[in-house]
Structures are given as C-alpha cells and as structure tokens.
C-alpha cells in the first residue's frame, strides 16, 4: 500500500507541512462507494510517487479531522497544496475524473 494512514498525530507533518501536493481520501469501512474508490486511490498513489503524496483518513477513527475539514459525505477526496485544502471532490469518481479534476 502506497497510501499514508493519516491521523490527528501525523496530519500536520504529512499533509500540512508537505512540500509535495497531498491527496487525502476521507473514508469509512462501512461505505460501499469508499470501497469502490480505494483501488483507484491506490493506483494514483503508486503511479505518482515522488510527484505527490496520497493519504487516507478513516472518518470513524479520526472524527476530529473529519469535523475540521467539514466532511459531511464520504468518500470525500481533498487536494492539499502549500498547507491548505485546495480542491474537494465529493462522492465516487472514476480515476480519469479524479485526475482531471485535480489536474494531475
């Protein structure tokens, strides 16, 4: 797995202080669309090593992060650049749509 497991303890270091852009997938075990999106997120991570980071936040385990970024629907994927949330995609998206939306 190429994705980082993000928690309140490592989010600032891995995402907010990252020199690379970071795609963060907010998900949960019980979420069907999240399970469908998971292999796509893994592919994006594997194909873009060195160009960007990819991380996952389990909203059930990291409620404070989900609340901070106002996650109301999952899956939600946010592109962070220069320490701030830049673009947000809500709901399942194809790999092509995500890459196009995030301009990767």
C-alpha positions as MATLAB code, in Angstrom:
seq = 'XXXXXXXXXXXXXXXXXXXXXXXXXXXXXXXXXXXXXXXXXXXXXXXXXXXXXXXXXXXXXXXXXXXXXXXXXXXXXXXXXXXXXXXXXXXXXXXXXXXXXXXX';
ca = [
       0.000    0.000    0.000;
       1.467    3.332   -1.070;
      -1.021    5.468    0.823;
      -0.242    7.001    4.182;
      -2.571    6.254    7.068;
      -3.344    9.715    8.389;
      -4.301   10.509   11.967;
      -4.549   13.623   14.110;
      -0.992   12.831   15.227;
       0.669   12.854   11.788;
      -1.689   15.003    9.676;
       0.182   18.264   10.194;
       3.573   16.718    9.374;
       2.476   14.561    6.433;
      -0.117   16.878    4.861;
       0.015   20.480    6.033;
       3.821   20.697    6.091;
       4.377   18.637    2.934;
       6.394   20.143    0.114;
       4.511   17.903   -2.309;
       0.785   18.162   -3.046;
      -1.207   15.657   -0.974;
      -4.422   13.877   -1.938;
      -6.397   12.836    1.145;
      -9.208   10.276    0.918;
     -11.744   10.554    3.764;
     -13.479    7.161    4.013;
     -15.030    4.522    6.309;
     -15.080    0.700    6.390;
     -18.869    0.504    6.034;
     -19.039    2.818    2.987;
     -19.647    0.991   -0.315;
     -18.531    3.851   -2.600;
     -15.401    4.216   -0.435;
     -14.522    0.562   -1.033;
     -15.036    1.064   -4.756;
     -12.777    4.146   -4.705;
      -9.999    2.532   -2.640;
      -8.196    0.715   -5.511;
      -8.318    3.908   -7.590;
      -6.675    5.863   -4.760;
      -4.031    3.102   -4.504;
      -3.331    3.336   -8.250;
      -2.968    7.111   -8.092;
      -0.541    6.734   -5.179;
       1.553    4.102   -6.960;
       1.641    5.979  -10.264;
       2.586    9.365   -8.778;
       5.331    8.544   -6.265;
       7.682   11.474   -5.960;
       5.148   13.864   -7.538;
       2.532   13.804   -4.789;
       1.572   12.055   -1.592;
      -1.644   10.138   -1.075;
      -3.183    9.520    2.319;
      -6.329    8.064    3.852;
      -8.338    9.251    6.843;
     -10.808    6.814    8.406;
     -13.575    9.200    9.498;
     -14.836    6.815   12.199;
     -11.401    6.706   13.840;
     -10.429   10.330   13.163;
     -13.610   12.275   13.877;
     -11.717   15.450   14.787;
     -10.082   15.584   11.333;
     -13.375   14.839    9.604;
     -15.015   17.617   11.579;
     -12.186   20.095   10.956;
     -12.498   19.633    7.186;
     -16.317   19.578    7.321;
     -16.651   16.078    5.879;
     -20.394   15.504    5.572;
     -20.387   12.851    2.827;
     -17.919   10.089    2.089;
     -15.930    9.396    0.128;
     -14.516   12.913    0.036;
     -11.119   13.467   -1.548;
      -9.255   16.713   -0.876;
      -6.136   18.005   -2.610;
      -3.894   19.891   -0.184;
      -1.239   22.221   -1.543;
       1.039   24.515    0.453;
      -0.648   23.559    3.704;
      -4.228   24.269    2.677;
      -7.193   22.425    1.220;
      -7.238   23.441   -2.434;
      -9.843   21.285   -4.211;
     -12.500   18.894   -2.937;
     -14.232   16.033   -4.766;
     -17.280   14.530   -3.044;
     -18.663   11.077   -3.842;
     -17.282    8.316   -6.019;
     -15.328    9.485   -9.054;
     -13.551    7.481  -11.730;
      -9.772    7.598  -11.883;
      -9.963    9.692  -15.051;
     -12.353   12.163  -13.433;
     -10.196   12.497  -10.301;
      -7.004   13.032  -12.292;
      -8.707   15.622  -14.467;
     -10.350   17.398  -11.514;
      -7.113   17.574   -9.517;
      -5.088   18.383  -12.663;
      -2.650   15.523  -12.102;
];
